[in-house]
Amino acid sequence: MTDPLDRRSFLAAAGLLPLAANSALAASPVAQGQPLPGGVHLPEPAGHRMRYAVVGLGTFAVGQMLPAMVASSRSRVTAFVSGNPQKARDLGARYGVSRFYDYAGFNKIAQDTEIDCVYIALPVGLHADYTIRALKAGKHVLCEKPMAASSAECEAMIAAAQAAGKQLGIAYRVHFEPNNVEAVRLLRAGEIGALRHFSGDAGFVVHPDYPPHKWRLTKSLGGGGSMFDIGIYALNAALMCVDEAPVSVSAVYSAPADDPRFTEVEGGVDWRLRFASGVGAQGSSSYTYAYVTRQRMFGTEGAITMDPASEYANIAMNMQRGTQPPQILRAGDPMSQFVAQVDGFSEAVSAGKPHLTPGEMGLRDIRLIEAIYRSADAEGAVVKVSL
């Protein structure tokens, strides 16, 4: 018996198939190659990406930064530094990482040619030590905020980066978060007129028995208290929005004086900045009130409100002009901030260009926090600053 496929081919070649069938065959689409389109963002090949050692495998690094590095287009993880070797190996199996260091052997990264950059995700009190050691080992450093426990430590970190000829970035993620970026763009574009005032509140109730909170209440690890931890978000956002250096600060402590949680660090502070232009900024930071991260920018023609303003996955923003109803705005997925942050640092390193949130920004903020504490120690006295 004739194979049906062979028979169909024979009849088609002989012109004996119905016309409709011949027409259908003739109209069948043919795959064709196309040139590579221009303007398309392509991820770097794995061999060209910046290679990171992640130092400290706590909740934030594991929950946010490791997934971001997997999703990034310019960065990849090649090493873990941890005091828990089993956790490091378990994460290594998940992320394809086979290079492990403990804290005692950290300096050995100097000989590891598979590490270009170090991401520091340790408690604040350890930032300066591990950042300086990483820089001396010849690695670029992206350090979590706040930069360090004192301005003197920040200055030493910047000096170490300059001596090594390496990049030092501070992980102010909201500078890469699309909605915060859009809020600043709207301000600069004059959408609410001239900025006259900024307000920001950031806090949560700290629980001393909860491990991720416990170290924050120890000065040697936490640095100073709520302003070092969550309060720095509103302070940094104020300077992101006002875009000029303050000339003075004032502040008062706002936590109960007899609260046993705050024997080493402050539990809350209300602060105020003054600028030469006459713009004002004020905010509060606390370990004693329910979770909030909120900021508002008041202009001569309207206002922009962000509430929440600096969460990982949820940012809400609206703009109101005059007596008009608020306009809800959304510029992008907040979760993209983590990928954008690490890739922004990788791009700065590979291109040899200044990083968006450098060590100098971290130093500026710590100097301001120190001035805030000096004012609060003096019952709200005005402290002049020169940054």
Secondary structure as GFF3:
##gff-version 3
##sequence-region A 1 387
A	DSSP	alpha_helix	4	13	.	.	.	ID=ss1
A	DSSP	alpha_helix	19	26	.	.	.	ID=ss2
A	DSSP	three_ten_helix	46	48	.	.	.	ID=ss3
A	DSSP	beta_strand	50	55	.	.	.	ID=ss4
A	DSSP	alpha_helix	59	60	.	.	.	ID=ss5
A	DSSP	pi_helix	61	65	.	.	.	ID=ss6
A	DSSP	alpha_helix	66	71	.	.	.	ID=ss7
A	DSSP	beta_strand	75	81	.	.	.	ID=ss8
A	DSSP	alpha_helix	85	95	.	.	.	ID=ss9
A	DSSP	beta_strand	99	101	.	.	.	ID=ss10
A	DSSP	three_ten_helix	106	111	.	.	.	ID=ss11
A	DSSP	beta_strand	117	120	.	.	.	ID=ss12
A	DSSP	three_ten_helix	124	126	.	.	.	ID=ss13
A	DSSP	alpha_helix	127	136	.	.	.	ID=ss14
A	DSSP	beta_strand	140	144	.	.	.	ID=ss15
A	DSSP	alpha_helix	151	164	.	.	.	ID=ss16
A	DSSP	beta_strand	168	171	.	.	.	ID=ss17
A	DSSP	three_ten_helix	173	176	.	.	.	ID=ss18
A	DSSP	alpha_helix	178	188	.	.	.	ID=ss19
A	DSSP	beta_strand	195	203	.	.	.	ID=ss20
A	DSSP	alpha_helix	211	214	.	.	.	ID=ss21
A	DSSP	three_ten_helix	215	217	.	.	.	ID=ss22
A	DSSP	alpha_helix	219	222	.	.	.	ID=ss23
A	DSSP	alpha_helix	226	226	.	.	.	ID=ss24
A	DSSP	pi_helix	227	231	.	.	.	ID=ss25
A	DSSP	alpha_helix	232	242	.	.	.	ID=ss26
A	DSSP	beta_strand	246	253	.	.	.	ID=ss27
A	DSSP	three_ten_helix	260	262	.	.	.	ID=ss28
A	DSSP	beta_strand	268	275	.	.	.	ID=ss29
A	DSSP	beta_strand	280	286	.	.	.	ID=ss30
A	DSSP	beta_strand	292	299	.	.	.	ID=ss31
A	DSSP	beta_strand	302	306	.	.	.	ID=ss32
A	DSSP	beta_strand	317	321	.	.	.	ID=ss33
A	DSSP	beta_strand	327	329	.	.	.	ID=ss34
A	DSSP	alpha_helix	336	351	.	.	.	ID=ss35
A	DSSP	alpha_helix	359	377	.	.	.	ID=ss36
A	DSSP	beta_strand	383	384	.	.	.	ID=ss37
###
